[in-house]
Amino acid sequence: MFGACEICGADDWSEVYAGPVRDGAFGSLTDDGARVARCGGCGTARLAERHCREESIYETERYRELLAERPDSADFFARHDVLQPERLEQFPLHALRDRVIADVGCGAGSFLDHVAGLPRRAIAVEPCKNYHDRLTAKGYRTYPYASDALVEEAGEVDFAFSFSVIEHVADPRAFLADIRGLLRPEGRLLVSTPNRDDLLLQVLPDAYPPFFYRTVHRWYFDVPSLTECARRAGFEPVEARCAQRFGLSNFLLWLRDRRPSGHDPLPHLERPILDRFWKEYLAQEGVGDYLYLTFAPAR
């Protein structure tokens, strides 16, 4: 079921989960028992390939439809504009002034729109052709994949970003190596991905994994495994940050109802100071739900 690891080549896997996994929007689960195992070489966890959605799904409307979303730019912005403030906190915004940037897996371009006016040039890398006309109209140089961008943009990029993409791809090491080819020697890459050390995986080992593991997510990283993957792709680590995107009410409702509840607060738990402490505490402990890692090209 698990062959040689695409990241490190090892063939030493230990099972970490067996059961249904999410297939699209919440409530849709696979019928058969899926398998997730951890590589003994690089430490990355992987969903068995036969349970994964094919990578070509991201080139058409099928991926957004699977998530019960509309495949147009307006729907993308409605869902993703609210995510950008947290992303903008992960790096010094002023550093983008007059630089060349690339967003790899940019969708309709929400992040690029939020930093528009700062960079000298912006590169949009997005496999879904639905978004290309809009990206091009905004003035972004647009390519389906980073490997396509390499033809014209190799060694040109000062800052590359890739938010919530690496967990989807067939080969994370090759994915990062292509981005490495785009960067200047002094360039930086910021990558985000769900955190395999998410606290809910530890406290709800029966109810949370079928939600956390997904047919569109082949790969599951913690800080050491993502760092190792990047190292094998020609990077060295600069900084690792953990983030918690949901407040205390979400956690308590998971314990009570064993299902996601979004950001709605429970009675008497509405004060921002409470959520701020909860999020900062989980982030400092490394058990928040998301990771942001910054890398530099290895010397």
VMD Tcl script that draws the C-alpha trace (Angstrom):
set ca {
  {0.00 0.00 0.00}
  {2.93 2.35 0.75}
  {5.94 2.17 -1.54}
  {9.11 4.25 -1.52}
  {8.57 7.68 0.04}
  {8.50 10.43 -2.58}
  {10.40 12.72 -0.20}
  {13.25 10.55 1.04}
  {12.98 7.18 -0.74}
  {12.56 5.17 2.47}
  {10.24 2.15 2.49}
  {9.63 2.02 6.23}
  {6.10 3.02 7.21}
  {4.20 2.85 10.49}
  {0.42 3.21 10.46}
  {-0.98 6.18 12.38}
  {-4.64 6.00 11.33}
  {-7.09 3.58 9.71}
  {-10.70 4.55 9.02}
  {-12.88 6.93 7.02}
  {-11.49 10.28 5.86}
  {-13.17 13.43 4.64}
  {-13.94 13.52 0.92}
  {-14.83 17.12 0.18}
  {-17.12 19.18 2.41}
  {-17.80 18.19 6.03}
  {-20.14 15.22 6.26}
  {-18.82 13.46 3.17}
  {-16.62 10.52 4.13}
  {-14.99 7.69 2.24}
  {-16.81 4.39 2.55}
  {-13.73 2.22 2.72}
  {-11.13 2.27 5.47}
  {-8.38 4.65 4.46}
  {-4.83 4.32 5.74}
  {-2.40 7.00 6.90}
  {1.19 6.03 7.72}
  {4.34 7.82 8.83}
  {7.61 7.48 6.94}
  {10.47 6.18 9.06}
  {12.97 8.10 6.94}
  {11.76 11.72 6.88}
  {8.94 11.53 9.44}
  {6.23 12.78 7.09}
  {2.81 11.11 7.21}
  {0.98 10.16 4.05}
  {-2.48 9.04 2.98}
  {-2.29 5.84 0.92}
  {-2.39 6.80 -2.76}
  {-5.46 4.72 -3.56}
  {-7.48 6.93 -1.21}
  {-6.20 10.21 -2.72}
  {-7.93 12.37 -5.28}
  {-5.96 12.66 -8.52}
  {-3.77 15.74 -8.80}
  {-5.48 16.83 -12.04}
  {-8.58 17.75 -10.00}
  {-6.96 21.13 -9.23}
  {-6.80 22.11 -12.91}
  {-10.59 22.27 -13.35}
  {-13.75 23.17 -11.46}
  {-13.88 19.75 -9.81}
  {-11.89 20.64 -6.71}
  {-14.09 23.61 -5.72}
  {-17.23 21.62 -6.52}
  {-16.00 18.79 -4.30}
  {-15.82 21.30 -1.44}
  {-19.36 22.51 -2.23}
  {-17.92 25.84 -3.40}
  {-18.49 27.77 -6.61}
  {-15.50 27.82 -8.98}
  {-15.66 31.57 -9.67}
  {-13.42 34.35 -8.39}
  {-16.14 36.06 -6.33}
  {-16.78 32.93 -4.28}
  {-13.04 32.42 -3.83}
  {-12.62 35.94 -2.45}
  {-15.59 35.57 -0.12}
  {-13.94 32.52 1.42}
  {-10.28 33.54 1.30}
  {-10.07 37.27 1.90}
  {-10.79 36.66 5.60}
  {-7.71 34.39 5.78}
  {-5.24 37.01 4.62}
  {-4.75 39.07 7.84}
  {-3.22 36.06 9.61}
  {-0.96 35.36 6.65}
  {0.18 38.97 6.50}
  {1.29 38.74 10.14}
  {3.80 36.01 9.34}
  {6.41 38.19 7.62}
  {7.54 41.84 7.47}
  {5.21 43.39 4.93}
  {7.55 46.28 4.21}
  {10.14 43.83 2.88}
  {8.05 43.35 -0.27}
  {8.56 46.94 -1.44}
  {9.94 46.94 -5.02}
  {10.63 43.20 -4.90}
  {9.56 40.32 -7.15}
  {7.16 37.95 -5.43}
  {5.42 34.70 -6.36}
  {2.35 33.07 -4.86}
  {2.37 29.35 -5.68}
  {-1.13 27.93 -5.61}
  {-2.71 31.38 -5.48}
  {-6.29 30.55 -6.50}
  {-7.97 33.71 -7.79}
  {-5.25 35.88 -6.23}
  {-6.56 36.97 -2.83}
  {-3.12 37.19 -1.20}
  {-1.60 38.96 -4.20}
  {-4.41 41.51 -4.14}
  {-3.77 42.21 -0.45}
  {-0.11 43.09 -1.07}
  {-0.69 44.83 -4.41}
  {1.24 48.06 -4.82}
  {4.25 46.90 -2.83}
  {6.10 44.48 -5.11}
  {7.66 45.59 -8.34}
  {6.30 42.46 -10.03}
  {4.02 39.63 -8.93}
  {3.93 36.08 -10.29}
  {0.75 34.02 -9.95}
  {1.14 30.23 -10.06}
  {-2.20 28.45 -10.20}
  {-3.21 25.19 -11.90}
  {-6.94 26.04 -12.13}
  {-7.49 27.63 -15.53}
  {-10.76 29.23 -14.36}
  {-8.75 31.90 -12.54}
  {-6.14 32.67 -15.20}
  {-8.01 35.40 -17.06}
  {-8.66 37.27 -13.84}
  {-5.05 36.91 -12.66}
  {-3.68 38.10 -15.98}
  {-6.10 41.04 -16.06}
  {-4.74 42.15 -12.69}
  {-1.25 42.30 -14.17}
  {0.16 39.15 -12.59}
  {2.42 36.97 -14.69}
  {0.45 33.73 -14.60}
  {1.62 30.12 -14.88}
  {-0.08 26.78 -14.14}
  {2.84 25.35 -12.16}
  {6.15 26.54 -10.76}
  {7.92 24.25 -13.25}
  {6.28 26.28 -16.05}
  {7.36 29.55 -14.45}
  {10.98 28.37 -14.36}
  {11.29 28.87 -18.11}
  {11.11 32.67 -17.73}
  {11.42 33.37 -14.01}
  {14.30 31.19 -12.77}
  {16.38 33.04 -10.18}
  {14.16 36.14 -10.33}
  {12.01 35.89 -7.19}
  {12.79 37.62 -3.89}
  {9.86 36.23 -1.88}
  {7.80 33.14 -2.65}
  {4.65 32.17 -0.77}
  {2.68 28.95 -0.81}
  {-0.31 28.74 1.52}
  {-2.10 25.46 2.12}
  {-0.78 23.78 -1.03}
  {2.06 21.40 -0.20}
  {-0.26 18.91 1.49}
  {-2.09 18.45 -1.85}
  {0.76 17.76 -4.27}
  {2.01 14.40 -5.49}
  {5.68 15.08 -4.71}
  {6.39 17.70 -2.01}
  {10.15 17.62 -2.49}
  {9.87 18.26 -6.25}
  {7.26 20.96 -5.54}
  {9.67 22.79 -3.23}
  {12.63 22.23 -5.56}
  {10.76 24.00 -8.37}
  {10.11 26.97 -6.07}
  {13.78 26.89 -5.07}
  {14.64 27.34 -8.75}
  {12.57 30.52 -8.89}
  {14.34 32.19 -5.96}
  {17.32 34.49 -5.92}
  {20.21 33.24 -3.75}
  {19.09 35.59 -0.96}
  {15.39 34.83 -1.48}
  {12.88 33.52 1.04}
  {10.00 31.06 0.91}
  {7.06 31.03 3.33}
  {5.03 27.79 3.39}
  {1.90 27.02 5.40}
  {0.19 23.69 6.01}
  {-2.04 22.00 8.60}
  {-0.20 20.90 11.72}
  {-0.01 17.15 12.34}
  {0.51 17.97 16.03}
  {-2.92 19.67 16.22}
  {-4.18 19.33 19.82}
  {-7.55 17.95 18.71}
  {-5.85 14.93 17.16}
  {-4.49 14.12 20.60}
  {-7.62 14.70 22.68}
  {-10.23 13.36 20.22}
  {-8.45 10.41 18.56}
  {-11.71 8.83 17.41}
  {-13.81 11.82 16.27}
  {-11.27 14.31 14.90}
  {-9.12 12.19 12.51}
  {-11.99 11.51 10.04}
  {-12.30 15.31 9.73}
  {-8.57 16.10 9.75}
  {-7.49 13.51 7.18}
  {-8.79 14.23 3.68}
  {-8.72 12.64 0.24}
  {-7.28 15.88 -1.17}
  {-4.44 15.96 1.39}
  {-1.80 13.38 0.62}
  {0.75 14.71 3.13}
  {0.70 15.57 6.86}
  {3.59 17.53 8.33}
  {4.96 18.65 11.66}
  {7.84 21.12 11.95}
  {10.66 18.51 11.78}
  {9.21 16.63 8.79}
  {8.49 19.77 6.74}
  {11.97 21.07 7.57}
  {13.48 17.77 6.41}
  {11.46 17.83 3.19}
  {12.62 21.38 2.47}
  {16.22 20.49 3.26}
  {16.11 17.71 0.67}
  {14.75 20.24 -1.85}
  {17.69 22.62 -1.38}
  {16.52 24.84 1.48}
  {17.66 25.64 4.97}
  {15.28 26.66 7.78}
  {14.93 30.28 8.84}
  {11.91 30.33 11.16}
  {9.06 28.05 12.23}
  {5.79 29.34 13.64}
  {2.72 27.53 14.87}
  {-0.69 29.23 14.71}
  {-4.15 28.50 16.09}
  {-6.94 29.80 13.90}
  {-9.95 28.82 16.01}
  {-10.95 29.98 19.46}
  {-11.70 28.16 22.69}
  {-15.40 27.75 21.88}
  {-14.54 25.74 18.78}
  {-12.43 23.39 20.90}
  {-15.12 22.96 23.56}
  {-17.80 22.34 20.95}
  {-15.65 19.68 19.36}
  {-15.48 17.98 22.75}
  {-19.23 18.29 23.24}
  {-20.62 17.71 19.74}
  {-17.70 15.94 18.05}
  {-18.10 18.08 14.93}
  {-16.76 21.43 13.60}
  {-18.54 24.61 14.67}
  {-16.53 27.38 12.99}
  {-15.89 30.62 14.87}
  {-19.21 31.05 16.71}
  {-18.57 31.60 20.45}
  {-20.35 29.85 23.29}
  {-22.28 32.01 25.80}
  {-19.97 33.95 28.16}
  {-16.93 33.06 26.04}
  {-17.19 35.98 23.63}
  {-14.43 38.21 25.02}
  {-11.51 38.55 22.59}
  {-8.94 38.39 25.39}
  {-9.95 34.78 26.12}
  {-9.47 33.62 22.53}
  {-6.25 35.60 22.24}
  {-4.78 33.79 25.24}
  {-6.02 30.39 23.99}
  {-4.56 30.87 20.53}
  {-1.23 32.18 21.79}
  {-0.90 29.36 24.29}
  {-1.53 26.61 21.73}
  {0.82 28.29 19.28}
  {3.61 28.47 21.87}
  {3.06 24.81 22.76}
  {3.28 23.85 19.08}
  {-0.16 22.23 19.06}
  {-2.10 24.86 17.13}
  {-3.84 23.79 13.95}
  {-1.50 25.44 11.40}
  {2.19 25.84 10.62}
  {4.09 28.65 8.91}
  {7.70 27.86 8.01}
  {10.19 30.19 6.34}
  {13.10 28.82 4.33}
  {16.11 30.19 2.49}
  {18.03 28.59 -0.38}
  {20.83 26.48 1.06}
  {24.29 27.91 0.55}
}
mol new
graphics top color blue
foreach p $ca { graphics top sphere $p radius 0.5 }
foreach p [lrange $ca 0 end-1] q [lrange $ca 1 end] { graphics top cylinder $p $q radius 0.2 }
display resetview
